[in-house]
């Protein structure tokens, strides 16, 4: 639980290959929260487009974001961690509208490192390395947004988990989305 006793909600975000799913699963396990894998909510059409190397548009992502928002809204009884690219501010704002206590952990990674990671997993994943460049072109880093923790995606998983858990333990104002020291 969060310090104010309300259920917590976190989106672990960033470009493909940054380690969103791994960190989200680790945070959920550590806190006993529900984990939601954002990729599981892409419909067959979106997965087919990406598999073919065709980048999704805002219109393609609309139904996906609606489904993720519904999952967040339904998670009012306990904490929830969502892994989701959330590349644009408008996407993050849609998700914020679904859960008042939503925070974001932004995994920052250089394009070359993300490309290497995606290429290494290519055989078992629908997202091809050819789309990594588009992710960086689409990304609007949440640098000026409240309620966002910026993390170096290349840190060891244990360091990422520790930093995220320490940040989540700090008081959070659900109106301003500010985390206090």
N, C-alpha and C positions, 0 to 999 in steps of 0.2 A: 504494500500500500504506500501511497505517497504520504508525505508528512501531514497534509491537511485531511487525511483519512478518506479522501475521494479516490476512486479507482484511477490509476495512471494510464496514460496512452502515449506511445512512442512510435514514430516512424523512423526507421533506419533507411537513409536515402543516399543516393549518389548514382553515378553512371554504372553501366554494366561492368562487372569485374572488380568492383571496389570492395566486395565482401559483405554486402548488405544482409544476405540470408544467414551467413555464419554468425555475424554479430547479433542479429535479431533473435536467432534461436538461442544463443548463449544468454542474452539478457532475459528472455522469457523463461528459460530454465532456472536461472538464478533467482528470479523474483516470483516464480510460480504463476506467471502471467500466460495468457493465451498468445500463441504465435500465429500470425497470418502471413503466408507467403504470397506476395502480390502477384507473382507470375502465374499462380494457380487460377487467377481470375481473368486472365486474358482469354477471350473466346477463340474458337478454332480459326476464324478468319484472321484475327490479329496474329496468332501464332504462325499461320501459313504465310502471311505477309513477311513477318520477320525472318522466318526460315528461308524464304526466297530472297532475303537481302533487301527488302523494301521497308524503309523507315515508316513508322506510324505517324499519322498526322494528329492534330488536336482532335479532330472529329473521330478518328479511330480510337483514341484514348478515352473519349467521353463516357462510353458505357462502362469501361474498365474502372474509371475513377468513381462513377456512380456506385458500382458494386463494392468497391473498397470503402467508400463512405458509408454504405449501408452496413458493412461488417463492423466498422468502427462504432457507428451509432448503436448497434446491437450489443456492444461490449461495455455496457454501463455497470454491470455487476462486479466486474473484476478488471484487473489490468490487462492491457493488450499491447503487443508489439507487432507492427506491420513492416515488412520489408517491401519497399516501393521506391522506384527511381525518383519520383516526385521532382522531375527536372525543372519545371517552371514554377514561378511564384503562383500563377493562377491555379496550378494543380494542387499546390500546398494549401492555398486558401480554400479550395473546395474541400479538402480533407479536414482542415481546421473547422469548417462549418459543420462537420459531422460529429465532432467530439471537442467540447470546450476545453478540455485539459490536454490537448495534443501538443507534444513536443517533437522535435526533429533532431536526430543525430546524423550529421552530414559527413560521410566518409569521402575525404578529398584524396584524389589519386591523379598522377600524371597520365596523359593519354598513352604513352608507350607502355607503362606498367599495366594499365587496364587492358590494352590490346593483347599483351602477352598472357594475361590471366584468362581472357575470354578465348583466345586461340588454344590454350591448354585444355580447356573443358569442352571445346567445340563438338566433339563426337556425341556427348551426352546431353546437349542443351539445344533448344530451338533457336537461340539468339546467336547469330554468326559474328565473327570478328569484323566482318565488313561493315557492320553497323556502329561500331564503337565511335568512329569519327562523328557520325550524326549525333550521338549522345552528347558529345562535347560541344557541338554546334548548338544543340537545343538547350543545354544546361544554363540556367540562370542561378548562379550560386546564391545561397541564402545568407550572404554576408551581412546584410543590414537588417535582417529579420530577428525579432525577439523569439525566445524559446527554442534556439538552435544551438546545438553543441557541434563545433567543428573538430574533426578528428583526422589525423594522418592515417590513411588506410593501410599504409605499409608498416605500421607499428605491430608488434606481436599481438595475436588475438587476446591474450590475457591482459595486456595493457589497455587495449580498446575496451574490453569488458569492465575493467576496474574504473577507468575514467568515466564510462557511461553510467555505471552504478553510483559512483560518487556524485555525479551531476544530478542524477534523478533523485537522490536523497536530499538535495537542497530544496528549500521552499520555492513554490511556484505560484505566481499570481495568475489565476485563470482569466482575469479580465485584461491584463496588459501583456500576458504571455512572457513576463519577465521572470528570470530565475535570480534569486537573491544569493549573495555570497554566504 
